[in-house]
Amino acid sequence: MGQITISKNHHKIFLISLAVLFIAMYAFIFQAKSSTTTPIPSPQSETMSSEYRSQFLKFSFFVPSGFKVRENGNIIVLSKEENTISINRAIGYSSSVEEYLTDLSDKNHTTIKYLEDTYGFNKIQISYGDNIPNTISYIKNIDTDTFISISTSSPELYDELDQIAASFQYLGNSQD
């Protein structure tokens, strides 16, 4: 079989074509990856990293990047440095959020201020006293007497608290 000779000009054109082909393939693959991601319906969604799904507590939410997640019974704690956000599933023996919060306030000697209703939650501020920082919480009634609370007393985590509440989904009895 004869040997094929390629002139220098054809060799350069071949190498340039090959380089353009690789660049085009890279751009196509990168474009395809970025177009398949769905935006998270929450403020500052670019700081979200992954979905956390609790089979035991039957809910999911997106974890802001940089947080460590620890689940213990009915409580999930997200920590970042010395600051924490806690997510609790509690039985309140109440039929409404208002009744639950009144009972909670009476038992714990706290003052509760309603801030707004957002993301399907009641956003509240809980004041414990002069020397204890206020807590911002999202409270939601998910069942007859079962409530979800997403809370932090760290002002530097308020944005992340909002992001978690915005991405929160109760899975109900659909995933046993």
Secondary structure, 3 states (H helix, E strand, C coil): CCCCCCCHHHHHHHHHHHHHHHHHHHHHHHHHHHHHCCCCCCCCHHHEEEEEEECCCCEEEEEECCCEEEEECCEEEEEECCEEEEEEEEECCCCCHHHHHHHHHHHHCCEEEEEEEECCEEEEEEECCCCCCCEEEEEEEEECCEEEEEEECCHHHHHHHHHHHHHCEECHHHCC
